């Protein structure tokens, strides 16, 4: 969440930058400023009364030593009144702090000045394009038909045992999934990311720490009995490794990668754009996470983008990078770049990765800090990215590599699959 200090020092800037995300921040931001003033006034009064109580306590002791019991009892009445007043002041402080926290949790991260204006995905800016564009025949099949033809993914079986959005991978389809996961993990390891195998369920504190709660509560699967949540991405457990941690600055950056299954309710998703692997409730993904000093976070963001681009180039897929506009950004992100690959059979671009810098927004929730040269603690910056999400990568690989003999496997995956074609 935004820091109170940043809001107090720059209220109009915060309001203006939130408007880029099409969030009307004037009401909540000015209310936070007002509440903070009330809180500070109450705290000053509380401190003054505490000092007065200490003075009166000493006075009572002196009077008692002098045998002036009646005068001491009169002072005790004043002390009792002050203590009663303090209860009311404490309640004011507690209520103000509670309301400030509730408002801050409801306000999204401010976008970076580099974020373009725009309301929706149509306003995102194409930054870069690359990769070979396949030339498929007019009768090329979409991946859901290819999956059925070669018996590598069964969507109907998934519906039978669970429901829509939970496919069953079979034979070479399952092996290709496993090959992609291992390839992505190996590449992340070469880039210096330490692998983590995280839990697939997290507690409420972890959901709040990375910003999935309360904003995305309706999109997470909730295990009611234990009050735990199925993870929507490995970002959540991996970033929460550093909740309530104070680093020595020499320990930064922290670089982690993790494979996990991901679970998303995707409420309201339907239609042709979510057919097959295009949008699932359970899918596999390799995530990369970095904890950085603020002055290094944007250089780290570029390294993460280069890493994802390198994966797509090795997979021989056509890709482009989008700089997301304010209206298409997530609640927690300061800036996000989406990678999309082209599906030649569907004739559309499919998102396969988001790479984001959250600046100090998540770190403030997490209390993830480092100790600088000044010996003071400062908030870290957090970043993460998909490297990569599997379903749409699988869809594009199947569709773009179909040929008369079957489906060609890219060279970089063949040592993992043990085969060079699905036939």
Steps between C-alpha positions, in 0.01 A plus 500: 500500500603864466697639790335759720810719473483505118129592506550778759788654306344467152119478525427675170766300315356174636149602392622597151697178452212283621284665235725335237360169632150652478473493878340803665734547793402844625248380758709223657832688481367818660323290763832334585662844536215614726513184712876527537460856629242377753728213597799728556293745705368214714850359539635840612218527755571143616871575540429822692264322733749218552758759606245660730417161653868438569527841666190437712624156602817659632291768676285233668811322623640823643173588673473153651855532639401832654196339659259712295266211427192715424688708246643182345150353472380815321783466248406133454152613390662716232715202394190280469331761280807525278516123465133495401570772244788292367264211430297726271818631334629147449171408336531801267854393410397140442203596280704748294780250441251229409321720247831620351611138452167398345517789253863430410415134430226614260716745303700355207865563436579822316628437147850596397529819291602267214152344489301622197148640523219271394182328610532141376718244323440680170709790633807293591819594316695246292864546603677230306425211264699195397499133411413314177139531389377156384337456160225245556252365247142628503376176658740521799340370819467682833670331795180349642449307175869404484479378861214270407659385173824391667343403836728725706248711697149394600274787600191281543673276754590811699133601506408148613733487799499868598335749265571735211845657507681193639648310203662157514837470322572160347810323368716734295283790612588432864865454411506828306356676805772354720766589240389865494507522881852355522625715212368817667649404838837416345511831314408689818777319686753601234387862546577485872158430649497267801224241468231480767231233531219686681172384658194520276283641778565817700352667804312828507807702602682384185203600282504848652879519478514486120167675440279212387282580802274682529500617134490158331322302769225387263756355258673274753388153602436510875533196725238615750558245775867596543474859369771432241517603134618308193774706340421687176874518429828401668560873545290484816689238706844591362471875565357426845822319588626851568208627708623669822863467389768769533795437268849629519526691172788273396253208491306658214387419241308186585417304185267201509319284249225249570282257312146461628153412397285814505131521587267779387124510515489736199141593586301617201736354237318347205483507118730414211799687650518254789468179300749218546817614678432871455369542855509236773415467868814289561822540305877467537743787512861582583532832682804721557510735800752766598546707816707807419628827640284781352781650291556165326144386438449645152828355372383167646170538316688527169697185583176315569353614168815385320473162671141444388581618147786251487266214592259588220784529251627154594147363458497653149167673561388835359472746789450859589532706819226734618540786743167494682297819524363621832154357445628148429741470793460291810408642840850455644729576206693823441586396143435182303622358171298219343651249259267352241560225243317472171267207448501443126199267500286725719644809330533687829758601757505307829644639823764268649682722750466813709818656638438762766673737737293564813753746640439520879126424491522130586804554722304742718229237552763233560725718718785385275790735570876540484748690715693761306829682552314743725417205731131574447250254354351567155233322299620265227355486150338175383473372143366187338427348165367189331786310345281351370131407538443171317146481357523759223862411431378144445214627282735705280758220476237249385336733252807669352701179460237281335608344173406207277698256716361619835609769744868597500674548835740799524867406519543641853238260640601177327753393761225536760220328305706220350313543171506754218145462374150419624338267245 
